[in-house]
Amino acid sequence: MQETPRAEAAATAVYIHIPFCTNKCHYCDFNSYVLKDQPVMEYLDALEREMELTVRQYPVEKVETIFVGGGTPTVLLPNQMERFLNMVRTYFPVDPEQVEFSMEANPGTTDEEKLAAMKEGGVNRISFGVQSFNNELLAAIGRIHNTDDVYRSLENAKKLGFRNLSIDLMFGLPKQTVEIMKATLQEALALDLQHYSIYSLKVEENTLFHTLFQRNQLPLPSEEEEVDMYLLIMQTLMEAGYGQYEISNFAKPGFESRHNSKYWLNHSYYGLGAGAHGYMRGQRHMNIKGIQPYIDATKSGLPVMEQFEVTRQEAMEDFMMVGLRMLKGVNNADFSQQFGSKIEEHFEQALTKWLNAKLLERTEEDGYRLSKEGILLGNEVFASFLS
């Protein structure tokens, strides 16, 4: 029997990586480099070359979301920010009334002049990396901002007219207790923002935390305490009127991250910048990571380090793994649109297993989602869809 080819829709999402940071946090394994003495303007020149080559090879049809991540994009000076955003608008033109244009920011790196340049350049959503409202904890994880910086940055953003603001928080941090988490949630919710992302700490290789963990010098909360923190987070955000639309994300109605939702729906997206990942026409690619090697590579072509075709089977597995992160789950209409068949034809064994274990449940939209119990064991469920 011949396989039905999967539908390859044009990318409507753009991810752009700015790899510079004021310092490297103890838990961070992202492709980021301390800003001091870095060739920032040369990097922006290289980004422009990559943008030009990319849109020539993959012409832009309609851009719906743009996300600028890092690193810390807001370490760019106002004139650099202006230059960067002009480039983005040139190669990825958007309808300013329709686009969701997000930029990551660190508290303390967004004065009014920089925020004005961001707003003028089309940014309409800011995600601040706050992590905690406990200053001792912030210092212990290598953050260089404090809670005063958070309040000042958010006040500046509101003053400049930003109406779609998000903050990232973390749980499961060293020496973090349920009480500390509770106090952080109270301070976070008092800000009355549109969106909150709350992630558990993962100890990644090539980080200071990994070194300390290997030496048994990282005082992490117990697994039970971490579960209690997560249950507290879900309950507290729900009671405050925020919908949990993905395992780690909570929003007021209408303020869910449209860009991240494209990842979770397994849609195509442009990926530009040092170390960026992209997914176009059934192929995933990863760019060269180092700053100077990336700059040099753009002078002779696209700065791709590796590229590979995603098979139909792999794409279906990805669909299930990322789609089940969303609390609405996956459905046969979306699956059929991409693959021309039904979910059950490919994953009946895993579906039956988790339905019987009550970690998955059927939805009214002819699909499947994690149950309340399943949310706590999501990784186990996701892994079962990999062949």
N, C-alpha and C positions, 0 to 999 in steps of 0.2 A: 504494500500500500504506500502510495507516494505521500510524503508529508506536505501539509498545506504551508506555503510560505507565510511568514509572519509580516504583518503590515509595518512598514517603516515610515512613520510620520516624521515630518521635518521638526527639528528642535525648536522649541519656543522658549527655552530657558538658557540663561548664560551665567556661568560661574567664572569669576576672575580672581586670581590670587595675588595678594600683595604680601610678600614674605618677610617684611621687616617688623621687628618688635623692639621696644625699649629694653626688654630683658627677657630671658628665657625662664618660664615658670617651671617649678620642680616636677610637674606631672605631664608637661607638654611634649608630645612627639610629632607635632605638626611640622611641616616644612617651613621653618621660620629661622630668622637670623637676626642677631642684635644689630640695631640700626647704625651704630657708630662706624664711620668710615666706609659705609656701603655706597656703591654707585647708583643712587636712586634715579637720577635723571637718565642714565644709560639704561636702567631697567625699564623705565617708562618708554623710552625709544624702542626697546626690544619688544615690549608688549604691543606697541603700535604696529611693528612689523608682523608680529604673530596675528594680530587682528586682521590686518590687510590680507595676508595669505590665507587665513582661515575662511573669511567670508567669500574669497574668490573660489575656494574649493567647495565650501558648503554655503551657498548663497542664503542670505537671511530672508525668510518669508514673513514671519510675524513673531516678534519678541514680546512675551507676556510677563516674564520675570527676569530680573538681574540680581545677582547676589555677589557682593564683593567681600571676600573673606581673607583670612591671614593665618599667621601673623596678625598685625594690627594695622589695618588700612588707614586709621586715623593718625598714624605717626607721620603721614605725608604733611608737609607744610601747606598752608593755604594756596600758594601759587602752584605747587605740585599737584594738589588735589584738583584745582581748576583745570590744569592741563590734562590730567588723567580722565576726568569726567567728560571733557570735550571730546577726547578720543573715543570713549565709550559711546557717546551720542552719535558720533560720526559713523562708526562701523555697525552699531546696533541701534538704529533709529527706533523709537518707541512712541506710542501714544501716551503722553504724560498723564492723561486722565484714567488710563486703563492699566498701566504697568505697575507692578510691585517692584520697587527698586530698593533693595536692602543693602546696608553696609554694616559690618561688624565694627565695634568701637570699644576702646578701653576707657573707663572713667579716668578723668584727668588729662585726656588727650584731645578733648573737644571743647575749645573755647568758642566764643561767639563768632569770631572771624572764620574759623574753620567750618563751623556748622552752617554759616551763611554760604560758603563756597559749596558745601555739599547740597544744600537746598537748591541753590541756583543751578547746580549741575544735574538735578533731577532725582536725587536720593529722596525717598519719601517714607523709608522705614529704617530704623536704627536698632541694632541688637547690641546691647552693652554687656561685656563680660564682667559681671559683678562677682559671681561665685559664692560670696558669703557676706553677711552683714556683721561678722565678728572680726574685729581688727587683728586680734591675736592669730586667728585662723588664717586670715589673708596673708599675714607675714610668714606664717609657717609653710604655706604652699607656694611662696615665691612671688606673690602679687605685689606690685609696688604702689597700688592705690589704697586708700582707706575709705571708710563709709562717707566721710565729708566730700570726697571727690565724686562719689556716686550721686549724692544729692545735688551737688553743684552741676554736674554734667547733665543730669536729667532736667534740672530747672532751666539750664541754658537751651536744651533741645525743645522743651515746651515753649519757651519764650520766643524761639525762632520759628515756631509754627509747626513743629513735627507732631503729628497726631497718631502715629503708629509706632509705638515704642515697645521693645522687648528687653528683658534681661535674662542672662544665663545664671543659674545657680548650680551648686554641686552638693551631693551628699555622699556619705561614706568616706569623708576625709579623715586624716589622722587626728585623733583626739576629739573628733566631733561627736557630740552626744545628741540624743533625741531632743533634749531641752534646748541646746544651741540651735538645732534645726528649726525648732518651733519658733524661737525668737527671730531667726532670720526670715521665716515665712511671714511673721506678723509685720516686720519692717518692710518686706517686699510688697505685701498686699496693701499696706498703707499708702504706697505710691500710686495705686489705682491705675496701673498700666494696662495696655491692651493684650499683652502676651508674656508668658513665662516659659522658659525652657529649663528643665531641672534634670541634670544628668548624674548618674552614679560615677564615682571615681573608678577608672580602670588603670591599673599600674602597667604602663607600657614599657617595652624595652627601650634602651637608649635615653632614659630619663633619670634624673637624680633619685626620684622615688623608687625606681626599679633597683638602683644600686643599694639604697637603704633597705629595701624589702629583702634583697638577697642576703644582706647582713643581719636580718632580723631586727632592724632598727626603725621600722615604720609602724607606729602604734595605731593600726587601723581598728575601726569598730568591729564588733563581731558580726557574723552573718545575720543573727537575729536582730541586732540593733539596726543594721542596714535595712532589713525588711520593715521594721517598725517605722523608720524614717520615711520610707517610700509610701507606706500606708497612710502615714500622717500627711504627707504631701498631697496625695490624691484626695483625701477627705477634706483637707483644709481648702484646697483650690476649688473643689466642687461646691463646698458650702459658701465660698465667696463669689460664686456665679461664673466660674471659668469652666469651659468644656474641655475635657481631656480628649483630644482628637488623635493623639499618637502617644506611644508609651512614655515619652519624656516631655511632651509639649501640651500646653494649656492656653486657651485663648478665650477672650470674649467673643460672642457670636460675630462672624464676619471678619475676624482678625487672625484666622489661622494662616500659617505661613504657606502661601501659594507656591513659592519656589521649592521648599523642601517637600511639599506634597507631590511635586513632579518626580522627585527621586523615588518617593514611596510608591508612586504609580508606575515606576519603571519606564518613564518617558525619556526620550533623547534630550541631551543638553550639551551646549558648548562648554569646554573647559580650557581656560587660558591662563598663562602665567607659570612660573617655576613650580614644578611638582604637581600641577593641576591635573585632574582626571576629567576626561570627557567621554561621551557616549553618543556616537553619531552613526547612522545608517548601519546599525547592527554591529558596530565595532567600538570597543573601548580602547582608550589610549591613556598613557601617563606621560607627562612632560618631564624633561630633564630637571633635576632638583636644584643643583647648585646655581647661585646667582650668576657668576661669570660664565660658566659653561652654558647656561640658558641664554644669556646675552649673545655669546659667540654663535650659538647654534641658529639663532633667528636671522643671522646675516646670510645664511645659505639655504634656508628653508624652514619648514615647521620644526619646532624644537622637541620632537617626539622622542621619548626614550624607549617606549615599547608600545606596540599596538597589536591587538588580536581580535579575531572575529568571535562574537558571542554566538554559540550554536543555539538552535531553537530550544533544545532541552535546557541549556544553561539559562536562557532568557526566561523560560517558564519557571524554573527554580527561583531565579531572582525575583520574578513577579510575586511569588508566594512569600518569600522571605521578607522582602521589604514591604509588601502590601499588608501583611498581617501585623506589622508594627502600628498601623492605623487602627484606631478602635472601631471604625466602621467595617474594617476587614476588607476582604476581596470578594468580587462577584463574577458570575459567569459572563455577564454582558461585556465587562472590560477585558476579561480573559479571551473571550471569543473574538473581540475586535482586534486584539493583537495576534492571536494564534489560530483562529479559525476552528477551535474545538472547545470542549468543556473541561473544567478543572478536574472533574471526577475521572475522566478518561486517562489522566496521567498520574493522579495522586490519591487514588482511592484508598490504598493501604494506610498511608499516613493520616488521611482524613478520618478514616474509621477508628484508628488507634486513639486519636485525640478527642474525637466525639465521645467515644466510650469512656475515656478518662475524664471527661467533662472539662477539658482544658480548651476545647474549641466548641463553638455552638453555631448552629445555622442562623442565617439572617433572612429577613423578609425579602431582601433584594436578590434572592437565589445565590447566596454566597456563604462565607464563613468568616467568623471573627473570634478573637480570643475571648474566653469567658473571664469573669472576675478572678477566678483562680489561675487561669491561663496567663493573665497579665504578669503575675509574679514569676512565672516559669517560661516566659516568652522565648528565651534563647534556646531552650530545650526543644520547643515546638518548631522554631525556625530551622534549626539544624536538621530536623528530620526530613525536610524537603530537598536536601542536597543528595544527589545520587552518589 
